[in-house]
Amino acid sequence: MISLTSPVRTGAHGWPAGVKLAALCVATVVLFARADLAFQLTAAATTLAVTLVGGWTFARAALSALWRLWPFVVLVVLWHGLTGAALDGAVIALRLLTAFLLANLVTMTTTLSQMIAVVMRVAAPLTRLGVNTRALALGMALVVRFTPVLTDKGTALTDAWRARSHRRPGWRIVIPFAVLAIDDAEHMAEALRARGGTTP
Amino acid sequence: MERHLTLIALFAALIAALGLIPQLTLAFGVPVTAQSLGVMLCGTVLGAKRGALAALLFVGLVALGLPLLAGGRGGLGVFASPTAGFVVGFPFAAFITGLIVENWRNGPLALVAGVASVIGGIAVLYAFGISGLAWALDRPLTEAALLVTAFLPGDVIKAVLAGLVTAALARARPDSVLSRA
């Protein structure tokens, strides 16, 4: 499955994922704690500069993701502007963009396997409390396996419907789709059990 | 154990697969998708605990960087955006939906699951989503609530559908409907 890691290699790709995640937490807390415009402007400019260090292709991909936030930025600026708090509006909009960009940078420079390694390390002490971390890892892998399979089943049902009717399939295929999916999961459970199951 | 695990993973994947159905984008850029139908089904079919785990697994994989949200969104940026409340609310919505289906046993399943979906998948999910919007945009809750009213009719249709699908599954594969097992 395609993850959101950037194919453009940057220096930050090699940094430990745990360090990047901890830094992101600290940076986000600080961003939300400070409400002065000068600080937010500096933070936004610094984050932008850091993004540009990754090169033009990388920066363009990172910045284009920001485009999704435009309705909120317009909303905040207009709303606060009309109620006479334009300065607050600017702070909130800038903070929104910086926090999103920073979080996105961590996602873009960290592979899924690195992220899963962090999760497993953090979850490791839970095994003493009786949590089965092997089941957690298996569960994540199963979702990655099920998603494209479910999409294929949905497409097949839609095609079969189209062969029989000129109307759009819509909700009528939802129930057969759900039954097919459940059957697939039950077969998968049997196959897992036959191969040793979730017991370590 | 294996059955419960595969069903939890299946429903997490179901939320993702429902997000791939072509979406409509209403005002303010919040996409209308079938994704919340998946969250409702987690609760109505798997029950409170397992439904919440399925939704949590989905939200976790989104955070780790898989583009599973509608429109191919994903990654940590999702949790820094104003709509983060809805994503964070998924496990809670599934839990409450499941709790109602597990405890309200006298009544046709389609009705029970439909009402549970309205309470869990709409009321609880909106409570999280609206709080997130109000916090991120620094606006009162009432004003943030106005922003999401446009999605209400679509979500009511999804709740009715969730009720019908759950009842149909209980007839076709009674053993797999863990909320009533």
Interface residues (C-beta under 8 A of the other chain):
Chain A: M1 I2 S3 L4 T5 L24 T28 A65 R68 L69 W70 P71 F72 L75 V76 W79 H80 D88 I92 L96 A99 F100 L101 L102 A103 N104 V106 T107 M108 T110 T111 L112 M115 I116 V119 A135 L138 G139 M140 L142 V143 V144 R145 F146 T147 V149 L150 T151 G154 W171 V174 I175 A178 V179 A181 I182 D183 D184 A185 E186 M188 A189 E190 L192 R193 G197 T198
Chain B: M1 E2 R3 L5 T6 L7 I8 A9 L10 A12 A13 L14 A16 A17 L20 I21 F28 G29 V30 L41 L57 F58 G60 L61 L64 G65 L66 P67 L68 R73 G74 G75 L76 G77 F79 A80 S81 P82 A136 L137 D138 R139 E143 L147 L161 L164 V165 A168 L169 A172 R173 S176
